[in-house]
Amino acid sequence: MSYNHGLEFMKFEARQRRLRKQCERLGMSEADIAALYEADLQEFNSDRRHEEHNPIRLDDCEPLAAPEDRGHCRLWWVEEIDNSVLAKRLKSLPEADLELLTLYAIEGYSQPDIAEMLSVNQSNVSRRLSKLKIFFEIFEKRA
């Protein structure tokens, strides 16, 4: 899986909108908020360049012993699934579906939070999760 700039930029912009609201509540000037955004954008672009030139693919991730060491691979949990058939099916899912599962099931974000991060409607998140639920129900029936 490669770096998805569009998805990451949508998440960046959602975080920036939340940050802007917080800064406005704290009474920061528009110039200070703009300077903060520019600094964050430079960091985002630096991270993007790093990801594009040093991609970590799901196949490159090895199971790790300690949870605190998992940060280098966002989809570490797929590699830790004992059922090889399920792990293989999960790896066949689109990156966006794995990201959604990671946000919802692994990181514990709510559907409204995910919708805000991805800049989509909450009903879109709910519909995608329902499709993934069907994916798992079909797998369970076959197992």
NORKA-V154971 format. One record per backbone hydrogen bond with DSSP energy under -0.5 kcal/mol. CO is the residue of the C=O (numbers start at 1). NH is the residue of the N-H. If there is no record, write none. Layout:
CO & NH
CO & NH
This chain:
3 & 5
4 & 8
5 & 9
6 & 10
7 & 11
8 & 12
9 & 13
10 & 14
11 & 15
12 & 16
13 & 17
14 & 18
15 & 19
16 & 20
17 & 21
18 & 22
19 & 23
20 & 24
21 & 25
22 & 26
23 & 28
24 & 27
29 & 33
30 & 34
31 & 35
32 & 36
33 & 37
34 & 38
35 & 39
36 & 40
37 & 41
38 & 42
39 & 43
40 & 44
41 & 45
42 & 46
43 & 47
44 & 48
45 & 49
46 & 50
47 & 51
48 & 52
49 & 53
50 & 54
55 & 57
57 & 60
57 & 61
58 & 61
66 & 69
67 & 70
69 & 72
70 & 73
73 & 76
75 & 78
75 & 79
76 & 79
76 & 80
78 & 81
82 & 84
83 & 87
84 & 88
85 & 89
86 & 90
87 & 91
88 & 92
89 & 93
90 & 93
94 & 97
94 & 98
95 & 99
96 & 100
97 & 101
98 & 102
99 & 103
100 & 104
101 & 105
101 & 106
102 & 106
102 & 107
103 & 109
110 & 114
111 & 115
112 & 116
113 & 117
114 & 118
115 & 119
115 & 120
116 & 119
121 & 125
122 & 126
123 & 127
124 & 128
125 & 129
126 & 130
127 & 131
128 & 132
129 & 133
130 & 134
131 & 135
132 & 136
133 & 137
134 & 138
135 & 139
136 & 140
137 & 141
138 & 142
139 & 143
